[in-house]
Amino acid sequence: MTRASRSGRVLSVGRLYCDLIFTELPKMPTLGEEVFAGGLSIKPGGGAFITAAYMAALGRHVSLVSALPSGPFATALMAELGASGVDLSTSEETPASLDPQITIAMVSGTERAFLTRRAGPAVPKSFEKAVTGRDVVHLHIGELATLVEAPFLIEKARMAGLSISLDCSWDDAVLARGDLAELIASVDIFLPNETEAERLGISEASAPPAPLTVVKRGPGGSVAITHEKALAAPTRPVDVIDSTGAGDAFNAGFIASWLAGHSLEKCLESGNRCGAEAVTRVGGASDLPDLKALAVETAS
């Protein structure tokens, strides 16, 4: 079953991080020990940006609503942000008085761990104007923590006639809250990974928390769960270099296909292929190729 295509711009809202990515670790660090990485990269990160960058590579018009880096991290990140194809005019510069937002990503084989510093509000004031843009049709929220902090995103998006997608992203404090059910149920698509889904009690045998809930299973593919059915799709095996941002890349492929009116099977295929593309490169959205052909292939 297909839906009507929705052409227009996507807004991707959430925090933008400076990702310090340590790769080729012989093992994960433990207290009292020092581990030496084989590689280090500095990349723009955060679910909102990575999803937006992949959407742009797929040929979708997309704007990032976030706080842009300032100070020394602006020098390190702005060139790559500008080259991503993502519209940054709806974002704002971070005040110099705030700490930088940094994520340290540690990658050892297929294992990964993160240490993150958040600073300032997740949603800049520029969102109020951006959400009313005439060509905007969809809002993607990069982290459940962003929606918890700014629940007004739902009302503003619905008033503007937008559909809404939401990534989960691991956060112990957020996932322990007792008021998540209503928030998650208010979006059209919820996109947790397998670990997050388990923590939230999501399964194919139970009613989905959002009308369309898509669980990302990494090398195990993905499964879409609606009130009527559950549909699983495998992914192709690839050599994993860095799995940072793979789930956010999946989001872009799935949402772009969903907005194009494709079947759930095609949406899952598109998401899986974007996720597979992401793990073959260091950084969540670095030096992306033109993925428009991928969008055409999965639609055929």
C-alpha positions, 0 to 999 in steps of 0.5 A: 500500500502506498501513500500520496507523495509529499514534496517540499522541505524537511526541517531537522531539529536538534543539537549539533555536536562536535564529534571527536571520533576515536577509531581502531581501539583494541578494546573499550577503555576501563577505569584505571587503564589507558587505551590508544586509538589508531585514528582520530577524526573531528566531524559535525555530528548529532542526529539532526544534522546527520539525518539532514545530510543524508536527506540532502544527499538523497536529493531532498530539500532539508533545513537544519534548525540547531545551534551552530558551533562557535569558537575553535570548533566553528573552524573545524566544522563549518566547512564540512557543514557548508559542504553538506548541502543542508540549508543552515539559514534556519540555525543560529550561532552558539553564544560564546558564553556557552560550553561547546557541545562535544561527543567523544565516540569510541569505536572498537570493531562493531562496538561503540561508546559515547561521552557527550556534553550538552549546553544551552537549549536544544531548539533555537528561537529560529524554529518559530519562523522556520516551521511556518515556511511555505514549502515545509512539509515535515519535521524530524526531531533528532533526539527524544531528549529534544522533544522532552525539553521542547514538547511545543514542537508537536503543536507548532508542527501540527499547526503548520500541517507537518508530519513528524518523525522522531529518533530515540537516541540513548539517554538514561534519564530520558528513557527512565521517565514515566511520561514518554508514552503521550509524547511518542504517540503524538508523532507519525514515525518513531525510530528507536534502535533495538536496544532502545526499543527493548528498554521501552518494551517495544516488540512486534507482539505489542501495540506500537507506541507511535502509529508507525514504529521502526526498530533499527537492528543494525546488521539484522536489518529493520522492522516496521510495526503498525497497529495492523502488522509487523514487516521486517527487512534484511540489510546487505552485509558490508565491512564496518569502519565506523557505525557512528550515525548509521541509525540517523542515516537510516532515518533519512532513507526511510523518511525520504522514501515515506514522504515520496509515498513508497510502500513500507517495504521500499521505505525499509529498503531505503533506510537499510541501504543508507545505514549500510552506506554510513558504516563504511566511512568515518563520521556520521555524514562525511564526504557523502556521495550523491545518493539520488540514484539510491532513491530511484533504485529503491522506488523502482 
